[in-house]
Amino acid sequence: MNMFDPELLRTFLAVERAGGFTAAGRILGLRQSTVSGHIARLEQAAGRELFRRDTRNLALTADGAAMVGFARAILDAQGQAERYFSDSRLTGLIRLGASDDVMAQELPDVLLEFQRTHPGVDLELTVGLSETLKTRMAAGELDLMVGKRLPGERHGELLWRDRLVWAGRSGATGFDDPIPLVTYPPPSITRHIALQALEREGRTWRVACVSDSQLGLRAAVLAGLGVVVHAESLLPAGLFTVEDAHLPDLGELEFVLLRRRSRLSEPERALCEAITTGARRLRTVTPVGAGR
């Protein structure tokens, strides 16, 4: 059995990065059982245990930490060989914008594979709030963008829909008024939805923390400062849906791909295809208007 099977190594690195089999399966578009099978085959081929498992945690063993370096080197070498012999001719610069939550989980693997396939294309990435990125795109500062829109809006190509939830640290069950909010600054879409929902239900709130990064929001919630409104499938590690029937329903959010120009360059067309293919692999998008 070949322990250096690229498929097994890619699965191994996805588990290491995502912190679990289920999360890695979402990234790779595989069932959890398939991910488990890949790791079992890799461990069998290596003759070593690569992950230490218990009921709640998954951690690399010393051999697993060593395998991370080997796997990256092997896959990088394979990518270099494929690029050399495929003679990719795409060149140019793409200025890509991405919302913070999407960049934290969905896009890195897509962009890594794109750069391996098209080494002549330079990516200039800007991460920020969706509404801010839309303004920059309108000003001609970005070529493509992956971000959020409100349901019912029509700009952009729908990639997937996500349920919005109130999220807190483990064990958080409910909050009295004023509800302590951990939030992005204006013009955040999730902030707008949260305040609108609270006003509709006659609830009061206070802003406990403002951060323009998902890392800052996560740290504040883990510190017990309050709750954050977030796309359910993109919840950062350690954050959980707050089960409180008194908190207002938040509905859904849509993630979209936007293009500045209707006529794309060849590199832009290739990146759009990579992003939409990745979204189809990871997500099931219901038709617009379904279930409403």
Beta strands, then each sheet from edge to edge (+ up, - down):
strand 1: 51-53
strand 2: 58-60
strand 3: 92-99
strand 4: 121-128
strand 5: 144-149
strand 6: 157-169
strand 7: 179-183
strand 8: 205-210
strand 9: 228-231
strand 10: 239-241
strand 11: 252-259
sheet 1: 1+ 2-
sheet 2: 4+ 3+ 5+ 11- 6+ 9-
sheet 3: 4+ 3+ 5+ 11- 6+ 10-
sheet 4: 7+ 8+
end
